[in-house]
Amino acid sequence: MTSRKTSQTMKPATAAKKLGVYLPATPASFREGVVTRDELDALQADPPDWLVELRREGPHPRPVVAAKLGVSIGGLARGGVSEALTTTEIDALMADRPEWLQQERATQAEVRREQARLKQRRADS
């Protein structure tokens, strides 16, 4: 018997997470099936227009929103942000700089400084 190599598949939610896009904003054809590893690789290598548009304009999933705002996902929750945001909404938050955003950005900066300090300490040991 010869073994035939089958392509690994994943749920659309997993593929959307790997692509960094908000699943409900993807086309129905993407949401309603399975995505093979080869299809995912093709989407990453040569993204179609809908993927380019989603990555540029959103709505973006919470991990992407948090990264663009420079805060943690927990910081988003503390700030009352529970939904996906578009690039325009993220830009408006950055321009407005509400108190919660300033506090969460400061907290995140302190966490990064502490992580860098610990990394340097381990490297020196």
N, C-alpha and C positions, 0 to 999 in steps of 0.2 A: 504494500500500500504506500502511496505517496501522500505526504501530508501537504495540504493546501493551506497557505498562509491566509488567515482571515484578518481583515482590517479591524483595528481596535475602534470601538464606537463610544460615544459619550452622549449624555443628555444635553439638550440645548442650554440648560442653565449652566452646566459645567463649561461648555464651549464659550458662552457669553462671558463668564468670569475670566477665562483664559484670554479672551480678546479685550477685556476691560470695557465692556459695554453693558448697558441696562437692558436685560432680556425683554421686558414688555415693549421696548421701543424698536426691537428688531422686526424684520418682516415675518409675516405668518409662516412663510415657507421655511424659515430658519427655526421658528419656535415649535413647529408641529412634527418634527422628525427627529432623527438622530444624526449626529455629526461624526464622521469618521476622522481619524487622526490625519489622513491625507487631505480631507476637505479643510480641516482646521489649518494645516500647514499652508494650503493654497490660499486661504483667507488671510493669513498673516503675511505671506509673501507678496500677494497681489490683491489687496483689499478692494472689494467692489465699492461703487459709489455710496451705497447705503451705509457701509461700515466706515468709510472715510468721513461721511457727514456726521454719523453718531459720535465718532471719536472727537470731532472738531466742535460740534454744537451741543451734543447731549440729547436727551437727558443722560447724566452720568450716574453710575452706581455709587453708593456711599464710599467705598474705598477710594475711588477716583476723586470724589468731591473732597474727602478729607485730605488727600495728597495735594490737590490744587489749592486748598485753603491753608495748608501747613499745620493741620491739627490731626488728632487721633479720631478714630471712629467713635470712641466714647465721648470725645469732646464735641463731636457733632450732636450726639444724643443730649448731652448736657446743655447745648445751645438751642435745643428744640428742633433741630433739623433731622427729620425722619424720612423724608422723601428724596427721590432723585432730583438733582438740580441741573439746569441747563448752564452752559458756559456764560450766558448773559446774566443769570441769577448769581452765579459764583463771582463774576466780575463786579456786580452791584454790591455784594457782601464785602468784597475786598476794598471797594471804594468807600463804603459806608463805615466799615470797621466797628461793628457794634461791640459793646463792652465784653460780651462773652467770647467773641472771636479774638480780641486782643489778649484776654486772659488765657485762652486755650493755646494760642500761638506761643505765648510766653512759657506756658507749661511744657509744651512740646519741645521748645528750644532747650529748656533746662534738662529734659529727658535725654535729648541728643547729646548735650554736653557731658552728662553723667555717663552715658554709654561710651562716648569717646574716651573719657578719663579712665574708665574701667578697662577698655580695650588696650589703652596705652600701658596701664599698670600690669596687665597680663603679659604684654609684649616685653616689658622690662624685667619681668620675673625670670 
